[in-house]
């Protein structure tokens, strides 16, 4: 005869695994490192300055 299992523990373990899987998907979809955020901000600032420099005075 097989060992009996605690269904409550099995249910909670499955819920933890599902949450971990969802978190992993969200990290891949939305997560960016601090370095990536800073690089993008630097690039945006550089573009903003280039556009500002090319504007004509009225």
N, C-alpha and C positions, 0 to 999 in steps of 0.2 A: 504494500500500500504506500502511496506517495505521502510525502510530508505535507501536513496542512500548512497553509499560508495565511497570514493575517491580511485580510482584504483591505483593511483601512491603510496599512502600510503600503500595500501595492498601489492603491489608488493615489496616495500622496506622492509616491515615488514617480508614478506616471505623470502627475501634474507638474512636479519639479522638472522632469525631463522635457515636457512640452514647453514650459516657460523658458528653459534654457535654450531650446531650439528657436523659439520666437525671438529671444534676445539676440541670438547669433545672427538671425536674418536681419533684424533691425540694425545691428551694428554694421553689417555689410551694406545695407541700403542707405542709411543716414549718417553713419559715423565718419568723422574726419579727424585727423590728428591736429594737434595744436600747430604744428609746423605747416600743415596744409592750409589751415585757416590764416596764418600769418602771411604765407606766400601769396594767397589770393588777395588779402587786404593790401599788401605791398603793390601787387600788380594793379589793383583798382586805383590806388593813389597815384601811381605812375601814369596811368591813362588819364586820370582827372587832371593832373598837372599838364600833360601834353595838350589836352583840349583847351584848358584855360590859357595856355601860352599862345595858342593859335587864334584866340578871339581878337577881334578888332575893337578898338575904342571908338565910341561915337562922339 
